[in-house]
């Protein structure tokens, strides 16, 4: 809806986008509080992409802060070395990712959405940390999750990280 507003400049779309604001997630992010533990990863990453698009539409600094704080929390305390997030689709408690090494880690669609968020944030401040994450997630996770046996379009849903695991 924020994208429709940016294309049309019709205020109804921007107003409608606010009906999807998730203050249970946004408020702690705006207050620089990591409240991600046990939230569904790929349910919330697209919401943060949306709040960043609302920032582009409105210039409201709070919206940028929500997106930037979320990204910083995820990449500092909720991420595997390959750039993937989540175990059984969930963010786990802060700084405990190493306790969740299983065959259901690093959901590829969550990484894809983190890449979208990263690109969006990079356009505003160009920090090297964004491109470091981007390169790491693409080369260590996304490129390895495709089916190399042929042009099937299949992908790995979870990227197992436990010792001896296979995708």
Buried (B, 14 or more C-beta within 10 A) or exposed (E): BBBBBBEEEEEEBBEBBEEEBBEEBBEBBBEEEBBBBEBBBBEBBBBBBBBBBBBBBBEEEBBBBBBBBBBBBBBEBBBBEBBBBBBBBBBBBBEEBEEBBEBBBBBBBBBBBBBBBBEBBBEBEEEEBBEEBBEBBBEBBBEBBBEEEEEEEEEBEBBBBEEEBEE
